[in-house]
Amino acid sequence: MKTYVFKTALLSTAFLFASTVFAQRPPRPAEKGHQQKQQDKKEDIDAMKIAYITKELALTPEEAQQFWPVYNQYNDKLQDLRKKRMDNARDTKDNVDKMTDKEVEQSIDNDLISRQKELDLRKEYAAKFKAILPVKKIAKLYQAEEQFKRVLLNKLKDHPDGPPAQKE
């Protein structure tokens, strides 16, 4: 009985988070710009990720309430660092033959600095997650993030225009 109540609460929490993402989306016009389509895909993927991680971690409603704001802050900072690193890598790739050795060396150094910042951020937030979740759930979080990437890549192979709409 306790397990049933727990699973029901867990699924309800996952759907609550997923539904708030979809509920906040404005109505879709027949034709949208590329940027809006990209934003819609990102929102769909974010909702799928929330549901996936919530399920894999078996978060209680109390844990979810504390965890998701911290995780979202972490994820936003991580995405910002990764975007900057990828922009630098793209710029170097596009211009490497035109760059001086000194500029290429600086680009390599910037990449390493950026990767170190990502590691520092992961360490900082691991400590914050430990204040909210049991350590085993934190280990499951990192596993779930990697698993979700694989699930998403498989879905994108099957649907190159983006993941299909969620049906529940």
N, C-alpha and C positions, 0 to 999 in steps of 0.2 A: 504493500500500500504506500509506504514511504517513498519507494522508488518511483511509483507511478506519479505521485504528487511532484516529486523532484523533476522528473522528465517533462511533465506538463508545464511546470514553471519555467524550466529551461527553454523549451520550445516557444513558449509564449514570449519570453524575453527576446529570443532571437528574432521572432517575427515582428515584435514591437519595434526593435531597432531597424529591421529591414523595411517595415512599412512606413516608418517616419521618413526615411530617405525618399521613398517613392511618393509619399503624400505631399512632400514639399516641392516636388517638381511641377513646374507650370504646365498647362496643357500643351501638347505637341502640335504645332501647325503642320500642314501637309508637307511643306518644303522648309528645310532648315539649313542653315549654314554649316559648313564643316566643323567649325569650332563648337557649335551647340551640340552636334552629334557626338563629338569627342567627349564633351562634358557629360552628356547622357550616358555614354558607355562607361565613363569613369564612375558615375554614381551607381550604375548597375553592378559594376565590379566591386565597388566598396560595400554595397549591400550584401552581395554574395560572400565577401570576405568576412564581414561581421557575423553573418549567420554561420559560416563554416568554423570560424574560430570559437564562437560561443558554444557550438555543439562539441567541438573537439576538446575544449577545456572543461566542459560540463560546469560552466559558471553558474553559481547560484544567482538569484536576482540581486542580492546584496553585493556580491562580488562584481557582477556586471555593472552595477550602478557606480561603483568606485573605479573599476578597471577601465571602462571605455573612454572616459574623458582623458585619463593619463595616457592610454594607448594612442588615442587620436592625436594628442599633442606630440608624442614621440614620433608617430608616423609622419605627421606634417613636417617636423624638423628633419627627419631622415630623408623624406622626399625632396625637400629643399636642398639639402647637401648633395644628394645624388643628381639632381637637375643641374646644379652648378658644375659638378664634376663631369657630367656628360656634355654640357655645353663647352667646357674647356677641351675635352677629348675630341669633340666634333670640330672645333675650331683648329686644333692642332692637326687633325687628320686632313682637313680641307686645305691647310696652308703649310704643311710641314716642309714642302720643297721650297717655299718662299721665305721660310723663317731662318733666322741665324741660329747657329749652334747654341748660343746663349739663350735665345728665346725658347728653343726646344727643351733645353735643360730646365728652364724655369717652368715650363709646362709640365714636365715630368715631376719636378719638385712639388708643384701645385697639386698634382694628382695624388701624390703620396700624403701630402698634408690633408687633403680632403678625405682620403681613406682613413687617416688617423682620427680626424674629427668624427667620422661615422662610428669608429670603434669607441671613442670616448663617449659619444652619445648613447651607444648601446650599453656601456658600463653604467652610465648615470641612470638610465631608465631601468636597468636590471635591478638596481637598488630600490627604485621607486616601486617596481612591480612586487618586490619581496615584501614591501610594507602592506601590500594589498592581497596578494595571493600566496598560497603555499608554494614552496620551491618546485615541487613536481609539476604544478600547473604552469609555472614559468618555463620549465623545460618543454612541456607540451606546447606552449605558445610558439616557441621557436621552431619546433617540429611542424606545427600546424601551418605556420607561415610558409615554410618550404613546400609542404604538401599542397597548399592552396595554389602556389605558383604552378606546380605540375598539373593540377586539376584545371586551372585556368588555361594553361598552354594547350592542353588536350581539347578543351572546349573551343578555343580559338582555331585549332586545326580543323575542327569540324564545321565551324561557323566563322570564316575569316572576317566577316563584317561586324563581329562582336558576339558576345554570348547571347543566347536566346533569352527571351523574357522569362522571368520566373513564373512557374505555374504551381499554385498551391491550392 
